Amino acid sequence: MERLSRELAFLLTLDRLKEVQRQSYTLAGRHENSAEHSWHVAVAAMLLSEHAKEPVNLLRVLEMLLIHDVVEIEAGDTYVYDEDARKKQEEKEKQAAEKLFAQLPEDQSRHWWELWQEFSAGTSPEARFARSLDRLLPVLLNVATEGRSWQEHGVRASQVLARNAEVAAGSPALWEVVQKLVAEAQARGFLASDGETQAPKG
């Protein structure tokens, strides 16, 4: 019963991920939360696994994607284009992972810790594909919402391409999609090019 009690208590801890707000907007016009993102990107893995660069164990990819942002319960979300904040975030997330996963029974704690580290480092085909999907979804949402988050933060096309270039490591096909989406956003006037202070209004 002690093991089950710890598992149930951890499930309640995970509920807090629903309160972590991200910068991406939903199609309904509100900020998505990290729990929604984790679900969305896991579904993307099921749909798009055929486009992975290398053969992957889909179950392991799903496990990574469903737990990769759990650390934000303690560390919060950092905007992907905020370079200064991202430098500080790595250590915060590591400490958060240690604290959160310690709540689980020892074998589960070790498994979750290993999954989270593997995802963070991109050290396997599964991790590289999972990271590709994690980068794809915000780009897809930004284009679908006419660059709302990009415009709010003054993000330029070169930043989007540079930050998301790692998509190619997990899926060259999805990297092509990202490049086309960025080009579309520029053509439609809601993603600024270098030299522009903000994206022009169409």
N, C-alpha and C positions, 0 to 999 in steps of 0.2 A: 504493500500500500504506500510505502514511503516513495518508491519510484514513481508510481502513478500520481501521487500528490505533487511531486516536483514537476512532472510533465504538464499537469493541468495548470499549475501556477505559472509555468512558462507560457502556456497558451494565453493566459490573461495578460502577461507582460507584452506579448506580441500585439495585442489589441492596440497598444499605444502607437504602433506604426501607422495606424489609420489617421493619426493626428499630425503627422509630419508632412508639412506642405512643401511641394516642389514648385519650381518656377514654370514648368510646362503647364499649358492650359488644356483643358478638355474641350471637345467640340461644343459642349454646352456653354463654354465661356467662363468656367471657374478653374482655379488651380487644382491639379490632381494631387492626391496624396501618395506617399511612398508605398503604401499597401496596394493601392490601385495599380501603380506602375509595376510592382512586382508580379501581380497577376497578369497584367497585359503583356509583359515581356515573356512570361512563361508560356502563354498561349502562342505568342509569336514563335517560340522555339518549336512547338508542335507543328505549326503551319510551315515553317521555313527551314526545317532541319535538312531537307534535301539540297539546300544551297550552301551548306557548310563546306569549307575548303577541304577538310579531311573528314573521314568517317568519325562520328561521335556517338557516345553512349547518351541517348536522349534523356534517360532518367537522371543521369548525373548532371546534365545541363539544366534540367528542370529544378533539381535540388539547389544548385548554385543560384539560379535566378530567383527562387522563392526566398532565399535567405540572405542574398548579397546586401540588401539594404537594411537588414534588421539592426545593424549598428547605429543607424540614424535615430533610433529610439533614444539613445544616450548622446550621440555626437551631433545630431541635427543634419540637415541637408545642406550641401554646399553647391552653389551655382557652378556649373561645369566650366564656365568661361571666366570665373574669378580666380586667376592664377595665384594671387597671394593667399587667399583663403584655402585653396586646395593644398598648398604646401603644408599648412598647419593641420589640415583635416586628416592626413594619413595617420599621424600618431594618435589623434583623438579617436579615430575609428578602431585602431588596434586595441586601445585601452577599453573601448566600449565592447568590442568582441569578447575580450577576456572576461569582462564583468558579466555580460549577458549569458554567454555560453556556460559559465561556471554554475549557473542556476540549474542546468540539466544534469541528469545522471552521467557518470563519468564517461561511459562509452559514447553516449550521444554528444556530450560536450566535445569530446575529441573529434568525432566525425564532423560536426558543424564547424569546428575551428579549422580543420583541414580543408573542408570545402571552401570556406570563406577565404583562406589564405591562397588556395589554388586559383580561385576566381580573381582575387586582387592582383596576383602576380602574372596571370595569364600563362601559366606554365604547362598547359595541356591543350589538346585540340578542343576539348569541351569548354575549357575556360576561355579560350580565344573566341570560340563561336558565341558563347554566352555574352562576352564583352561586346562583340559586334552588335548583337541584338539590343543590348543595353544602350548603345550609342544610336542605333537606328531609330528607335521609337520617338525620342525627343525631336529629332529632325523631322520625322514624318508628321508629328503633331504640330510643330512650328509651321510647316508649309500649309497644313490643313487649316490653321488658324491665322493665316496671312502674316506670319512672322511676329505675332503679338509679343511673345517673350523676347525675341531677338531685338525688336525695336525698343522695348522698354529698357533694355540694358545696353543699347548701342552696339550690338554685336555686328561684326563685318563678315563677309563671305570667307575671307582668308582665315579667320578664326574658326569658323565652322569646319572648314576643310582640314585645317591643321589638327584640331581637337578630335576629329572623328576619323582621321586617317587609319587608326588602328582597326577599323572595321575590316579593312582588306586582309588582315592577318587571319581573321576567322571566316571571312566570306568575300572573295573578290566580286561575286555577283551583287552582294548587298552594298559593297563599296561603290560599284557603278551606279546603283540606285541613289545613294547619298549624293554623289556628284551631280546626277541629273536633277535631284530635288533642289540642290543649292543653285544650280543654273536656272531652274524654273523660278525660284524665289527672287533671284536677281532680275530676271526678265519681267516678272510681274510687279517689281518695284517695292518689295517689302523686305529685302535683305540688302544692306548697304555694301558697296564695294569699297576697297581701300581708298582713302582720300575723301570719302563722303562723311559728313558728320552724323547723318542719320539716313535711314532708307527713305527714298522719295515716295510720296504718296501717289498712287495710281489714279 
